[in-house]
Amino acid sequence: MLMTIDVGNTNISLGVYQGEKLGARWRVSTDHHRMPDEYGLQIDGLLKHGGLSPADISAVCMASVVPSLTGVVIQACQEYLNQDPLVVDAGVKTGVRILYEPPRAVGADRIVDAVAVQHFYGGPACIVDFGTGTTFNAISKEGDYLGGAIAPGIGIAAEALFQRAAKLPPVDLDTPPSVIGQNTPHAMQSGLIFGYVGLVEGMVSRFRDELGPDMKVVATGGLVEIIARETKVIDFVAPWLTLDGLRIIWEMNQ
């Protein structure tokens, strides 16, 4: 079985593939202070919870946008899974031409998502990733990574409101009863949820102006469901898109 790992700034996503089928998958909080043994024990526990064992894992493919944790997770895989991960970086075949300056500045997860979108949906496409940041990524008809846009994530915005405004409480990221909030928590939820819906709809419209009317919109990330249910501009919701892309890249490099 193949284990795929996407190390992000807020969450780490993991999944186990039997062939092309994604079986057990998890999303856990990123802890920048954990040691390799701690991550190894966490992976071991997740596998056991999914009815698996480290011996079931025959390969690992990972992407990371947290340089300080890349080596930590690699060591955890070596010591607890007895596997040297294939890390998506320069020199790894992806089939994606990066038209961005400099190419190395593009996060590995964004390239992995582009691989998955080209494989499953084809271009042109706009990939919206709801993570620590909300990123919009443009894929050409030929599958080239053209560039994109980066905005603060909805979680960052919610945290900033609470931390910087003395009278505003922390709120759950959930849809309020109406756009016009009749109390402070609902007013904050309205601004966050519907404000980000407006951001997505506006950016998608501008991307379509440049990529053409046939552009598909594929949304992913840990917070995708919150926004996707409030707008019609998203064509495909793929919360585990990055894991699928890692599987495809692993197969390309065998």
Secondary structure in CASP SS format (residue, H / E / C, confidence):
PFRMAT SS
TARGET T0000
AUTHOR 0000-0000-0000
METHOD secondary structure of the structure
MODEL  1
M C 1.00
L E 1.00
M E 1.00
T E 1.00
I E 1.00
D E 1.00
V E 1.00
G C 1.00
N C 1.00
T C 1.00
N E 1.00
I E 1.00
S E 1.00
L E 1.00
G E 1.00
V E 1.00
Y E 1.00
Q E 1.00
G C 1.00
E C 1.00
K E 1.00
L E 1.00
G E 1.00
A E 1.00
R E 1.00
W E 1.00
R E 1.00
V E 1.00
S E 1.00
T C 1.00
D C 1.00
H C 1.00
H C 1.00
R C 1.00
M C 1.00
P H 1.00
D H 1.00
E H 1.00
Y H 1.00
G H 1.00
L H 1.00
Q H 1.00
I H 1.00
D H 1.00
G H 1.00
L H 1.00
L H 1.00
K H 1.00
H H 1.00
G C 1.00
G C 1.00
L C 1.00
S C 1.00
P H 1.00
A H 1.00
D H 1.00
I C 1.00
S C 1.00
A E 1.00
V E 1.00
C E 1.00
M E 1.00
A E 1.00
S E 1.00
V C 1.00
V C 1.00
P H 1.00
S H 1.00
L H 1.00
T H 1.00
G H 1.00
V H 1.00
V H 1.00
I H 1.00
Q H 1.00
A H 1.00
C H 1.00
Q H 1.00
E H 1.00
Y H 1.00
L C 1.00
N C 1.00
Q C 1.00
D C 1.00
P C 1.00
L E 1.00
V E 1.00
V C 1.00
D C 1.00
A C 1.00
G C 1.00
V C 1.00
K C 1.00
T C 1.00
G C 1.00
V C 1.00
R C 1.00
I E 1.00
L C 1.00
Y C 1.00
E C 1.00
P C 1.00
P H 1.00
R H 1.00
A H 1.00
V C 1.00
G C 1.00
A H 1.00
D H 1.00
R H 1.00
I H 1.00
V H 1.00
D H 1.00
A H 1.00
V H 1.00
A H 1.00
V H 1.00
Q H 1.00
H H 1.00
F H 1.00
Y C 1.00
G C 1.00
G C 1.00
P C 1.00
A E 1.00
C E 1.00
I E 1.00
V E 1.00
D E 1.00
F E 1.00
G C 1.00
T C 1.00
G E 1.00
T E 1.00
T E 1.00
F E 1.00
N E 1.00
A E 1.00
I E 1.00
S C 1.00
K C 1.00
E C 1.00
G C 1.00
D C 1.00
Y E 1.00
L E 1.00
G E 1.00
G E 1.00
A E 1.00
I E 1.00
A E 1.00
P E 1.00
G C 1.00
I H 1.00
G H 1.00
I H 1.00
A H 1.00
A H 1.00
E H 1.00
A H 1.00
L H 1.00
F H 1.00
Q H 1.00
R H 1.00
A C 1.00
A C 1.00
K C 1.00
L C 1.00
P C 1.00
P C 1.00
V C 1.00
D C 1.00
L C 1.00
D C 1.00
T C 1.00
P C 1.00
P C 1.00
S C 1.00
V C 1.00
I C 1.00
G C 1.00
Q C 1.00
N C 1.00
T H 1.00
P H 1.00
H H 1.00
A H 1.00
M H 1.00
Q H 1.00
S H 1.00
G H 1.00
L H 1.00
I H 1.00
F H 1.00
G H 1.00
Y H 1.00
V H 1.00
G H 1.00
L H 1.00
V H 1.00
E H 1.00
G H 1.00
M H 1.00
V H 1.00
S H 1.00
R H 1.00
F H 1.00
R H 1.00
D H 1.00
E H 1.00
L H 1.00
G C 1.00
P C 1.00
D C 1.00
M C 1.00
K E 1.00
V E 1.00
V E 1.00
A E 1.00
T E 1.00
G C 1.00
G C 1.00
L C 1.00
V H 1.00
E H 1.00
I H 1.00
I H 1.00
A H 1.00
R C 1.00
E C 1.00
T C 1.00
K C 1.00
V C 1.00
I C 1.00
D C 1.00
F E 1.00
V E 1.00
A C 1.00
P C 1.00
W C 1.00
L H 1.00
T H 1.00
L H 1.00
D H 1.00
G H 1.00
L H 1.00
R H 1.00
I H 1.00
I H 1.00
W H 1.00
E H 1.00
M H 1.00
N C 1.00
Q C 1.00
END
